[in-house]
Amino acid sequence: MIPLLDPANTVVMNANGGNVEAVMVAGQFVKRDGRILNTDLDKLARELAGSSERLMAEFRQIGQKLT
């Protein structure tokens, strides 16, 4: 990332989660040294799958109303 004109815009437009070394929420590290801490990834995957299914069902309903 080379900031040519606007360094803040360069970071926002080109950075990703891999560029973040540490994140604190309410005074507690949730990511440190580039690793997510204290997270049940299996639970998050299940929640994501459920959200995806719900969203797809809503999109199908919208599509049916438009036809």
N, C-alpha and C positions, 0 to 999 in steps of 0.2 A: 504494500500500500504506500504509494507516494503521493502526499497531498500537494496537488498542483496549485489550486486556487483557494479551496476551502477545506482545511484539515478536518473539521467536524463532519462535514458532508462526506468526505472520503471514508472516514471510519464507519459512519452509519450505512453507507451504500456498499461497502466492500468487506466489512468484518463479518465473522460468523461465530458461533458458539465455541469453536476451537481457538479463537483468539482471546477468549476470556479465561483468565487464570483463577480468579476468585470472585465469589458472590456472597454477600451477607444479607440475610433477611431477619429483621427484628433482632439484630445483634448476634445472630448465629450464622456460622458459615454453612452454606448449602452446597457450595462448590469451592474447592481449595486445591491448589496445585494442578488445576485442570481436570480434577475428578469430582464427580457428583457424590456427595456424602449422604449417609443415612436415608437412602431411598430404596423403596421396594419396587424395583423395575418391573417385576412380574405384575404387581398390582397396577402400576401405571399403564402397562401394555393392555391389561384387561379393560381399564377405564377408557383408554383411547379407542379400543375396538368397539366398545359400547357406544361411545360418542359418535364414531364414524357410522355405525349402523343407524343410529337415531337420525343423524343428519341426512343420510341417503334416503331414508324413509320419508323425511320431510320434503326433500327435493322431488321425489317421485310424486308426492301428493300435489305439489305446486305444478309439476309438469302435466298431471292429469287435468287440473283445473284450467290450464291454458289451451288444452286441445278440445 
